[in-house]
Amino acid sequence: MVALSGAHTIGQSKCSSFRNRIYNASDIDASFAGTRRRQCPKNGGNGNLASLDLVTDKKFDNNYFKNLMQRKGLLQSDQVLFNRGSTDSIVSKYSNDTRAFFADFAKAMVKMADIQTLTGRNGIIRRVCSTVN
């Protein structure tokens, strides 16, 4: 999962998804939070977008992991990967070794592609992705 989370080195997120983090979290770099607050006011602007990777947002690289080590993860679900926990060593490894990240990411994508789709009575199609029907 840590390797797959590295996909967040590209892409953007809506203000509504990270507002609480940039205004209330304690595990965030203050200048990074300030930069993001300029794009995401306390009220309104829910659809305003911010890059998940402040530095190389259009390049697939290992900068996402470097951001996490500097407490510059935009989403709380990202920052938790480097927050004095069991995945800190993996984040550190990927931040220093692009080849290891790329290799593990490729393996994880192949493994994820092999997950069998649940059909018929074994699965459901959600009407709203974030909730079970």
N, C-alpha and C positions, 0 to 999 in steps of 0.2 A: 504494500500500500504506500509506503514511503516513496518508492520509485515512481509509482503511478501518479502520486501527488505532484511530482516534478513537472507534470503537464501544465501546471499553473505558472510555468515560466513564460507562457504566452497566454493571451486572453485578457478579458476585462470582467469586472463585477459591478453590479448596480449598487448605488449608495445604500439602498435599503438593506443590503446584505452585510455591510461592514460598518455602518454608522455607529452602532453600539460599541464596537471595538475601538474606533478612533476617538471616541469621547469618554469612554469609561474604563478601558482596560489598563491594567498596570504593567503588563508584559509587552509594552510597545515603545519603540524609540520615540521620544517626544518630538523631534523635528520631523520625522516621518508622519506622525499623527497630524502635526500642524499642516504639512503639505497636503495631506488627504482631506483635512477639514475645509480647505479652500475650495475643493471640488464638491464637498458634501456638507451642506449646512445642517445644523441641528434639527431643523424642521424643513420639510419640503425637499425637492430635488431627488426623490426616491429613484428616478430613472437615470440620474447622472452616472456616468461610467468612470471607472478608474482602472488603470492597468494593474494586473496582479503582480507584475514585476516592474518596479519603478524605473529600472536602469535599461534593461534589454527586453522590452515588452513584445517585440516582434521577432525575436530570435530564440530558437530552441537551444537552450544551454543550461548550465548548472547554476546560474545566478540566483535563481529562486532559493536554493539552499543557502547561498551566501547571505541573502536577505534575511532568512529565518535566523541565522546565527547572530545577526545584528538587530534582532527584534523588529524586523520590518516586514513581517508577514501581514498581508492585507486582511485576510480572513482568520478568524480565531481557529477554525479547523485546520488551517495551515500552521499557524504559530505553535499549536500544541505539539507539533512534531519535534520542536526544539524548545523544550521548556523544562529542563531538568528531569527528563523521563527516559524510558527505555529506548527511544528512537534517536536520541541525541547523537549517538556514535555513528549512526547511518547517515544522518544529515551532514555531520562533519565530514564523513568519508566522501559523500557526493559533492560537497562544496569544494573539496580539494582534488577530486579525481573525476574529471568529466567523462573519461572512458568508462569508468566503473558505473557511473550513472546511466550513460547511454546503453551499456550492455544489460544492466539490470532492468531498465525501462523496457527495452525490447523483449526480454524474457517475460516480464510481467504482462505486457500487452498480448503476447502469444498465449500465455496461460489464461488470461481473462477471455480471450476469444474462444477458448475451448470450453467455457462454461456453457452447459447445455441450457437451452431455452425451455422454460416450463410452459407446457401447452395444455389445452383442455382443462380438466378439473384440477390439474396440478399447478396451474398458474392463473394469474389474473392480469387484465389490462387496467391499469389505474386511470381513473377519470381525471384525478389531480395527482401529479407525480409525488408530491410530498406527503400524501395521506393514503392509507389503505381504504379501499371502497367500503 
